[in-house]
Amino acid sequence: MDILRWLFDATIQIGSSQLLVREVLGNIFGLLSALSGMRRKVWAWPVGIVGNVLLLTVFVGSVFGDADTANLLGQAGRQIMFVAVSVYGWRQWSGRNTNGRALVPRWATARERGFLITALILGTVALTPLFRTLGSYEPVWADAWTFMGSLLATYGMARGLVEFWLIWVAVDVVGVPLLFSAGYYATAVMYLFYGLFTLVGFFVWMRARNASVSGAVEAFSSGSLVRR
Protein backbone atom coordinates (compact mmCIF):
# COMPACT_ATOMS: atom_id res chain seq x y z
CA MET A 1 0.00 0.00 0.00
CA ASP A 2 2.87 2.37 0.75
CA ILE A 3 4.23 1.83 -2.75
CA LEU A 4 0.82 2.57 -4.31
CA ARG A 5 0.41 5.69 -2.16
CA TRP A 6 3.86 6.87 -3.25
CA LEU A 7 3.04 6.14 -6.89
CA PHE A 8 -0.13 8.22 -6.76
CA ASP A 9 1.35 11.12 -4.79
CA ALA A 10 4.95 11.35 -6.03
CA THR A 11 5.93 14.31 -8.19
CA ILE A 12 9.06 15.63 -9.87
CA GLN A 13 9.81 19.32 -9.48
CA ILE A 14 10.90 21.04 -12.70
CA GLY A 15 11.22 24.78 -12.25
CA SER A 16 7.89 26.06 -11.00
CA SER A 17 6.00 23.03 -12.32
CA GLN A 18 5.46 19.56 -10.91
CA LEU A 19 5.24 16.40 -12.99
CA LEU A 20 3.43 13.34 -11.73
CA VAL A 21 5.69 10.30 -11.50
CA ARG A 22 2.77 8.28 -12.89
CA GLU A 23 2.80 10.40 -16.04
CA VAL A 24 6.55 9.98 -16.52
CA LEU A 25 6.47 6.21 -15.90
CA GLY A 26 3.47 5.75 -18.16
CA ASN A 27 5.28 7.44 -21.01
CA ILE A 28 8.45 5.42 -20.41
CA PHE A 29 6.45 2.22 -20.75
CA GLY A 30 4.83 3.70 -23.86
CA LEU A 31 8.23 4.40 -25.37
CA LEU A 32 9.44 0.86 -24.64
CA SER A 33 6.29 -0.48 -26.27
CA ALA A 34 6.84 1.68 -29.36
CA LEU A 35 10.47 0.57 -29.67
CA SER A 36 9.54 -3.10 -29.46
CA GLY A 37 6.64 -2.53 -31.84
CA MET A 38 9.05 -1.11 -34.41
CA ARG A 39 11.05 -4.32 -34.06
CA ARG A 40 7.79 -6.32 -34.33
CA LYS A 41 8.21 -8.00 -30.95
CA VAL A 42 5.12 -9.48 -29.30
CA TRP A 43 6.00 -8.10 -25.87
CA ALA A 44 5.27 -4.60 -27.18
CA TRP A 45 1.62 -5.18 -26.28
CA PRO A 46 1.80 -6.12 -22.56
CA VAL A 47 4.42 -3.44 -21.92
CA GLY A 48 2.13 -0.89 -23.55
CA ILE A 49 -0.81 -2.00 -21.40
CA VAL A 50 1.12 -1.16 -18.21
CA GLY A 51 1.79 2.35 -19.53
CA ASN A 52 -1.86 2.76 -20.54
CA VAL A 53 -3.12 1.95 -17.05
CA LEU A 54 -0.71 4.46 -15.50
CA LEU A 55 -1.68 7.21 -17.93
CA LEU A 56 -5.39 6.54 -17.42
CA THR A 57 -5.00 7.61 -13.80
CA VAL A 58 -3.29 10.81 -14.98
CA PHE A 59 -5.82 12.06 -17.55
CA VAL A 60 -8.77 11.73 -15.18
CA GLY A 61 -6.81 13.31 -12.36
CA SER A 62 -9.85 14.66 -10.50
CA VAL A 63 -10.97 11.09 -9.81
CA PHE A 64 -7.68 10.48 -8.01
CA GLY A 65 -7.61 13.75 -6.12
CA ASP A 66 -5.62 15.87 -8.59
CA ALA A 67 -7.91 18.87 -8.46
CA ASP A 68 -5.53 21.17 -10.35
CA THR A 69 -5.23 19.02 -13.49
CA ALA A 70 -7.47 19.21 -16.54
CA ASN A 71 -9.55 16.18 -17.46
CA LEU A 72 -8.83 15.02 -21.01
CA LEU A 73 -11.56 12.48 -21.56
CA GLY A 74 -10.36 11.60 -25.04
CA GLN A 75 -6.88 10.92 -23.71
CA ALA A 76 -8.30 8.92 -20.80
CA GLY A 77 -10.73 7.02 -23.00
CA ARG A 78 -8.01 6.11 -25.43
CA GLN A 79 -6.01 4.47 -22.63
CA ILE A 80 -8.96 2.13 -22.06
CA MET A 81 -9.22 1.65 -25.81
CA PHE A 82 -5.49 0.92 -25.97
CA VAL A 83 -5.85 -1.87 -23.43
CA ALA A 84 -8.72 -3.46 -25.37
CA VAL A 85 -7.04 -3.19 -28.78
CA SER A 86 -3.70 -4.26 -27.30
CA VAL A 87 -5.27 -7.53 -26.18
CA TYR A 88 -6.46 -7.99 -29.78
CA GLY A 89 -3.03 -7.10 -31.16
CA TRP A 90 -1.32 -9.38 -28.66
CA ARG A 91 -3.43 -12.30 -29.89
CA GLN A 92 -2.88 -11.34 -33.53
CA TRP A 93 0.91 -11.30 -33.15
CA SER A 94 1.23 -14.32 -30.86
CA GLY A 95 2.14 -17.59 -32.51
CA ARG A 96 3.60 -15.89 -35.58
CA ASN A 97 7.32 -15.94 -36.13
CA THR A 98 9.15 -14.71 -39.21
CA ASN A 99 12.89 -14.55 -38.60
CA GLY A 100 12.24 -13.73 -34.94
CA ARG A 101 9.56 -11.15 -35.78
CA ALA A 102 5.87 -11.37 -34.97
CA LEU A 103 4.69 -10.59 -38.49
CA VAL A 104 5.63 -9.27 -41.93
CA PRO A 105 4.35 -5.69 -42.53
CA ARG A 106 2.14 -5.00 -45.54
CA TRP A 107 0.62 -1.99 -47.28
CA ALA A 108 -3.06 -1.38 -46.67
CA THR A 109 -5.41 -2.01 -49.56
CA ALA A 110 -7.26 0.92 -51.16
CA ARG A 111 -10.38 -0.16 -49.31
CA GLU A 112 -8.56 -0.26 -45.98
CA ARG A 113 -7.06 3.19 -46.55
CA GLY A 114 -10.49 4.59 -47.38
CA PHE A 115 -11.89 3.08 -44.20
CA LEU A 116 -9.11 4.52 -42.03
CA ILE A 117 -9.45 8.05 -43.44
CA THR A 118 -13.25 8.05 -43.30
CA ALA A 119 -13.33 6.62 -39.78
CA LEU A 120 -10.84 9.24 -38.54
CA ILE A 121 -12.87 12.17 -39.89
CA LEU A 122 -16.37 10.92 -39.07
CA GLY A 123 -15.31 9.58 -35.68
CA THR A 124 -13.84 12.96 -34.73
CA VAL A 125 -17.04 14.75 -35.77
CA ALA A 126 -19.22 12.30 -33.86
CA LEU A 127 -17.18 12.27 -30.65
CA THR A 128 -16.58 16.03 -30.34
CA PRO A 129 -20.06 16.93 -28.99
CA LEU A 130 -20.01 13.89 -26.69
CA PHE A 131 -16.65 14.81 -25.18
CA ARG A 132 -17.77 18.44 -24.83
CA THR A 133 -20.90 17.38 -22.95
CA LEU A 134 -18.78 15.25 -20.64
CA GLY A 135 -16.55 18.22 -19.84
CA SER A 136 -13.39 17.54 -21.82
CA TYR A 137 -10.73 20.21 -22.24
CA GLU A 138 -10.99 22.65 -25.16
CA PRO A 139 -10.48 22.44 -28.07
CA VAL A 140 -12.55 19.30 -27.74
CA TRP A 141 -12.25 18.35 -31.41
CA ALA A 142 -8.50 17.90 -30.88
CA ASP A 143 -9.16 15.50 -28.01
CA ALA A 144 -11.60 13.56 -30.21
CA TRP A 145 -9.08 13.52 -33.09
CA THR A 146 -6.32 12.05 -30.91
CA PHE A 147 -8.73 9.44 -29.58
CA MET A 148 -9.88 8.28 -33.02
CA GLY A 149 -6.40 8.46 -34.52
CA SER A 150 -4.95 6.42 -31.66
CA LEU A 151 -7.68 3.81 -32.04
CA LEU A 152 -7.08 3.44 -35.77
CA ALA A 153 -3.28 3.50 -35.46
CA THR A 154 -3.31 0.74 -32.85
CA TYR A 155 -5.70 -1.30 -34.99
CA GLY A 156 -3.43 -0.78 -38.00
CA MET A 157 -0.42 -1.93 -35.99
CA ALA A 158 -2.28 -5.09 -34.92
CA ARG A 159 -3.08 -5.78 -38.58
CA GLY A 160 0.52 -5.16 -39.63
CA LEU A 161 -0.27 -2.15 -41.87
CA VAL A 162 2.74 0.04 -42.69
CA GLU A 163 0.49 3.12 -42.82
CA PHE A 164 -0.32 2.95 -39.11
CA TRP A 165 2.87 4.96 -38.45
CA LEU A 166 1.51 7.84 -40.56
CA ILE A 167 -1.71 7.89 -38.55
CA TRP A 168 0.42 8.39 -35.44
CA VAL A 169 2.05 11.38 -37.12
CA ALA A 170 -1.41 12.88 -37.68
CA VAL A 171 -2.25 12.24 -34.03
CA ASP A 172 0.94 13.91 -32.77
CA VAL A 173 0.50 17.02 -34.92
CA VAL A 174 -2.77 17.73 -33.09
CA GLY A 175 -2.04 16.06 -29.75
CA VAL A 176 1.21 17.84 -28.85
CA PRO A 177 -0.25 21.40 -28.80
CA LEU A 178 -3.32 20.11 -26.92
CA LEU A 179 -1.24 18.48 -24.20
CA PHE A 180 0.99 21.53 -23.75
CA SER A 181 -2.03 23.80 -23.40
CA ALA A 182 -3.60 21.43 -20.84
CA GLY A 183 -0.40 21.35 -18.76
CA TYR A 184 0.61 17.74 -19.38
CA TYR A 185 4.19 18.66 -20.23
CA ALA A 186 5.82 15.25 -19.80
CA THR A 187 3.34 13.61 -22.15
CA ALA A 188 3.56 16.51 -24.61
CA VAL A 189 7.35 16.23 -24.80
CA MET A 190 7.07 12.47 -25.20
CA TYR A 191 4.53 12.92 -28.02
CA LEU A 192 6.89 15.37 -29.68
CA PHE A 193 9.55 12.69 -29.60
CA TYR A 194 7.03 10.12 -30.81
CA GLY A 195 6.35 12.32 -33.84
CA LEU A 196 9.97 11.90 -34.95
CA PHE A 197 10.07 8.27 -33.87
CA THR A 198 6.98 7.37 -35.91
CA LEU A 199 8.63 8.63 -39.08
CA VAL A 200 11.59 6.36 -38.39
CA GLY A 201 9.23 3.48 -37.66
CA PHE A 202 7.43 4.05 -40.95
CA PHE A 203 10.63 3.67 -42.97
CA VAL A 204 11.74 0.66 -40.89
CA TRP A 205 8.47 -1.15 -41.57
CA MET A 206 8.50 -0.07 -45.22
CA ARG A 207 11.98 -1.55 -45.69
CA ALA A 208 10.89 -4.73 -43.91
CA ARG A 209 7.92 -5.03 -46.24
CA ASN A 210 10.06 -4.43 -49.32
CA ALA A 211 12.66 -6.94 -48.11
CA SER A 212 9.99 -9.61 -47.62
CA VAL A 213 8.66 -9.00 -51.14
CA SER A 214 12.16 -9.16 -52.62
CA GLY A 215 12.85 -12.37 -50.70
CA ALA A 216 9.63 -13.93 -51.94
CA VAL A 217 10.40 -12.98 -55.54
CA GLU A 218 13.93 -14.35 -55.23
CA ALA A 219 12.68 -17.58 -53.70
CA PHE A 220 10.07 -17.94 -56.46
CA SER A 221 12.66 -17.32 -59.17
CA SER A 222 15.06 -19.83 -57.63
CA GLY A 223 12.29 -22.40 -57.42
CA SER A 224 11.40 -21.82 -61.05
CA LEU A 225 15.01 -22.36 -62.12
CA VAL A 226 15.22 -25.57 -60.10
CA ARG A 227 12.05 -26.93 -61.66
CA ARG A 228 13.46 -26.21 -65.11
ZIVENKA-V720729 format. One line per field, one symbol per residue. ss: DSSP state (h for helix, s for strand, l for the rest). psi: psi as a letter, one per 40 degrees, with the letter a starting at -180 (. if undefined). burial: + if it has 24 or more other C-alpha atoms within 12 Angstrom, else -. A space follows every 10 residues. Layout:
ss->???
psi->???
burial->???
This chain:
ss->lhhhhhhhhl ssssllssss hhhhhhhhhh hhhhhhhhll lllhhhhhhh hhhhhhhhhl hhhhllllll llhhhhhhhh hhhhhhhhhh hhhllllsll sllllslllh hhhhhhhhhh hhhhhhhhhh hhhllllllh hhhhhhhhhh hhhhhhhhhl sllhhhhhhh hhhhhhhhhh hhllhhhhhh hhhhhhhhhh hhhhhhhhhh hhhhhhhhhh hhhhhhhl
psi->dddddddddh ihhhbeihhh dddddddddd ddddddddef hdeddddddd ddddddedef dddeegdeii hgdddddddd dddddddddd dddieihgfe idihiiiiid dddddddddd dddddddddd dddefiiihd dddddddddd ddddddddef hdeddddddd dddddddddd deegdddddd dddddddddd dddddddddd dddddddddd ddddddd.
burial->-------+-- --------++ ++++++++++ +++++-++++ ++++++++++ ++++++++++ +-------++ ++++++++++ +++++++-++ -+++------ ++++++++-- -----++-++ +-++--++-- ++---+++++ ++++++++++ ++++++++++ ++++++++++ +++++++++- -+++++++++ +++++-+++- ++-+++-++- ---------- --------
